[in-house]
């Protein structure tokens, strides 16, 4: 089974450059008995099994971040960019759905015919645009949804934090460095220091990371042409359910207004993007219980998780408003790292668990 993932990982697929891997996955799903396999208008690779009126959507993403991780096998692991985030979970979806399709054609219980299984390899999840997921959110109406993200073979993810990106650009006429006034770089640092202090104060009585505001300084660039000095800073936020992107935007704008930066000859322009609200699902659903039962049947101890990152979970969850979890093989601590790899045994076991979950849900 790992060969499907190996072939998939060998195809580069940066966000916005997923065409080759989409064609590969489409062809694989067609060859593996999916009744329909196609690439949609958003570039998603889609495979469908069954014609029932109730949909189970299994939504993963096929794009990756940059950086080449040599594809290789070492000590029972497959290394390569995307093995964990998130071609591994997506390929596990395809293999599990293939098995269920064989079971359906071999004479599954009649009620299973009420279902349609839709596997989607989405585009641009890593680009903060989630193009594929936004398209899927408007074109499907599932009764249940599984998101393909690494949770570990025994983990079931019930929530992801929200996100906001802010790019602040400070600019003013050039001055001699002997002038005793803060320059554009100092103002950028002041913004970061205020954000850091605000988050620390907010988080004081919140011991769990899922409930905290977590800012990160992503980039800072400055320069001058002799006439104008400028500095641009990029700051990212992981936000809790109770404090969304709109609230964070309002607080930053308030700081800017109170800072007095606009009162002189300096300008400050803030651009906000990538906003996603945090989303948390219930564990008291048939979907979550099916995972618990399948994980226990495999001799493992189920663990519910809430992630501090953001996923397509945040995009489709509030639109579809149905039972939803995220599941997939791999350790999410390896996401985006030079050491990204997945255990072959864990990958194979996750396919077994997914097959059992789907079979239980459709009967």
N, C-alpha and C positions, 0 to 999 in steps of 0.2 A: 504493500500500500504506500510505502514511503516514496516509491518511485514517482508517483504523481506529484508529490510536493517537491521532490528534487528537480524535476523537469520545470515546474512552475517557478521555482526560485531562480533557476538559471536564466530566466527571461527578465531582463531589466524592466522595471515598471515604475519609474518615478511618477509622482502626481502630475497628471496632464499628459503622460506618455504611456498610457496603459493599453494601447491598441493591440500590440503583439500578444501580450498576456491574455487579453480578452478573447482574441481569436483562438488561442490555445485552449482556454477553459471552455469556450463554446464548443469547440470540436471534441474535447474530452467528454463533455456532458452528452453530446449527441451520440458518441460511440459507446457510452455507458448506459444507454437505454432510456435517457430522458426523452419524453415524448415531444418536447419542444426545446430547442436550444438556439439562442439568438443574442445579438448585441443590440441594445436599445438606443434611443436617441441621446442618452447621457453617456454612452460608451460602456454601460454596465454589461457584464456577461451574465445572461439569465438562462436558467434551466428549469423546466417545469415537468412534474410528474403528476398524473391524475387529472381528472376533470370535475372534481367535486366543487360544491359551492362554498366550502369553508377552506380558507387558505392558512397554511402554516408557512410563514416567510422566514427563511434562514438567510440573513443579510450579513455578509462579510465584506472586506475590502481587499482589493488586489494591488493597490498602489503601495509604495514604500518610500521611506526617507532615503536620502543619498548615502553614499559610502559603500564601497565594495567589500563584502565579507566573502572570502574565497569559499566556494561551495565544496564541501568535503565531508567525509564520514570519519569520526573519531570517537572511539570508546562508546559506541552505542548511541551517538548523537549525530544529527545532521546539522551542519553549519551553513549559514547563508543569510543574506539580507531578506527578511520576510518570513523566515521559518517560524518566528514567534508572532510578529506583528506585520500582517496578519494573514499571510498566505497559508500558514499552518492550520488555523481554525477553518478557513474557507475550503481548503482541500479536504479536511475532515468532514465538512458538511456534504461535499459532493460524494465522497465515498459512502457515507452513511445513507444518504438519499438513494444512491445506486442500489444498495442492499435492500432498502425498503421497497424500491420499485420492483425488484425481483420477487420479493415476498408478496406484493400486491398482485403481480401477474401470475403467481403460483397458486392463488386462491385464498387470499386473506379474507377475514370476516367481512360480510356484506357492508357493514357500516363504515368500513375503511374507504369505501367508494365515495363517501360524502366529502372527502378531503382532496385538496390539491396542495402539493408540496412545491414551493418556489424557492430556488437557491439563487441568490444574487451576489455577484462579485462586483462591488461598487467602486466607482472612481473617486479620486481626489479626497479621500478621508484625511490623508496626512497634510493636505494643503489648507486646512482650516476653512475650506469652502463646502466640503461634503456634497459636491455636485451630484454624485450618484445616489446618495441617500435622500437628498431633497427631491430628486426625480421619483424615486421609488415611493416616497411618502405620499405623493399625489396620484400614483397610478396603481396602488394595491390597497386592499382593505382586509388585512388578515384578521383571523380570530386569535392567533398566537404568533409570537415573534421570538426568534433566537438570533442574537447578534454575535458575530464571529470575532471574538477578542480573547487573548490569552487569559485564562483564569486558573490554569493548572487543572489536571485531570479530575481532581476532586472538588474544584471550586465552582461556585455559581455566583456570578456578579449581579447585584441588584441595583446598583446605582453608580452614576458617574457625576463628577463635579462639573459646574459650569465654566465658561471660558470668556475672557475678554482680552483683546490686544489693543494697546494704545501706543501710537507713535506721536511723540511730542517734538516739535521743531521750534527751536529758539533761534532768533536772528536779530542782529543789530548792526549799526555802522561800526567799522573797526575803530578801536581805541588803543592807545598805548597801554601796555601792561602796568605802568606805574599809576594809572588812574585808580583811586581807591574805591571802586565799585564792583559789585559782582558782575562777572561776565556771563556769556551764554552757557559755558560749561558748568559754572557754579549753579546757575538756575536749573539746569538739567539734574544736577546732583541734589539740589534742594527738593525737586519733585520726587526723586527716588527716596530720599530720606524721609519725606513726609509720608509717602506710601508705605514704606517699611514700618514706620512708627504707628500709622493708622492700623495696619494689619496686626501688629503686635498687641495693640490695645484691644482690638476686636476679639482676638483669639485668647485673651487672658483666661476666660472661664470656659473655654472650649477645648477639652483635652484631645478630642478625636480630630484627626486631620481632615476628615470628610466634612466637618462642620466649620472649618477655618477658611479665612481668606489667605491664599498662598500666592504672593507676588514673586515674579522672577525678572531680573534685569537681563534682557536678551541681547541687546547691542547698544553701543553708544559710539557715535561718530561725530567728529568736529573738524572744522577747517576754516580757512580764511582766504580771500583773494586779494587782501590788502585794502579792500573797500568795505567788505561785509564779513563779519564773523558769524558762524552758525554752528549749531550743535543739534543733533537728532538722537533721541533716545527711544528705544523700543522696550516696552514693559508688558509682560504677560501676567494674567491673573487666572488662577483656578479658584472658582467661587462656590460657596455652599448654596444649598437649596434656599435658605432664608435670606440670602443677600445676592441678588442677581446682577447682571450686567448694567441694567438701568440705574440701580442704586450706586454702583461703583462709579459710573460715568458722572452722576450728579455730584458725588463727593469730590472727584477730581476737578470738575468744573468750578466747584465752590472754592477749592484751594487756589485755582488759577485766578479767580476773581479777587480773592483776598490777598494774593501775593503782590499785587501792584505792578506786575511786570509790564502790563499793557500801558501803564501810565507814562512811560518815557518813550524813548525812540526804539525800544526793543519790541519785537513781536513774538507771540507764542501761538502756534497753531497746533491743535490736537486733533488727530484722526483716530476714530475708534472703529474696529472691525473684528470679525471672527466671533461675534457674540453668540453664545449658546447658554441657555439656562441649565442648571443642574437638574437631573431627573433621577428619582428614586422609585423603584417598583416594589410591590408587595411580595413577600415570600409565601403568602397564604393564597396560592393559586394552583390550579391543576398542573401548570407548566413547571413551576418550581418544585412541586411535590414529585413530579415525574423524574426530575433530575436527582432529587434526594434518593428516591427508591432505586434508580439505576446505579448511582454511585455506591450505595450500600451493597447492592447485589454484586458489584464488582469487588467487594471486600475492602472498600475504602471508606473513610470518614468524611461526609459532606461538610463543606465550609462555605457559608455565605460571605460575600465580600462587597465592599463599597470602595470604588477606585477614586484616586485623587486626580486622574486624568479625565479626558473628554473623549467621547466616541460617537459613532453614528447612532448609538443608543439615545443620545440627547436629541437627535434630529427627529427620529421616527416615533420615539416613545410618546411624547405629548400629542402628536398628530393622530396616531392610531388608537392610543388609550386602551390597549389590550394587555393581557399578561405578557410580560417580556422579561428575558434574562439575557446575560451575555455568557458565553461559554466557549472554551477552546483550549487545546493543549499549549503548554509553554509557560515559562516564568516571565511575567511582565516586567520584572526587573532587568531583563535582557533586551527590552524594546530599545531600538535605535542605537545599540551599543556595538562596538567592534567584535564582541564575543557572541553575537546572536546565534543561538542554536536551540534545537528541540530534541528531547529524548525520543528515539524511535519507538521504544516501548510505550511511552506515554502517548505519543501520537496514535499508535494503533489502538490503545485502550480507550482513548477518547472517541474514536470511531465506533467502537463497540457500545459505549455508553450512549452516544447520540442515536445509534440505531434503536436501542431499547427504548429511549425516550420517545422517539417518533412513533414507534409501533404502539406504545401504550397510549399515546395521545389520540391516535386516529381510530381506536376501537372503543 
